Amino acid sequence: MYIYPENLKAKARLWLWELRDVAILGSAVLLSVIALARGGTLFPLVCAAVYAFLTIRTEDASILDFLRYATRFLFLQPQRFDWRERMIE
């Protein structure tokens, strides 16, 4: 008997994050701990925690994805609206 996941094209996930995000978080936390031990600053650790919160995935979407889409829609891609008078025949 073989057991397959429901979606074979889905990205690999570990708990609430994709594996890419887990790798980024692991390296960020490691560098943050080194920075805390060497310089005594908590800023990199806070940045890693914020990134961890923003990349939590539920229903194949994250807060970071929403912020990217909103930034692209509101600021980066110009919106074009054409107002035309409707011709009545």
PyMOL commands that set and color helices and strands:
alter all, ss='L'
color gray80, all
select helices_A, chain A and resi 19-39+43-54+63-76
alter helices_A, ss='H'
color red, helices_A
select strands_A, chain A and resi 13-14+17-18+57-58+61-62
alter strands_A, ss='S'
color yellow, strands_A
deselect
rebuild
show_as cartoon
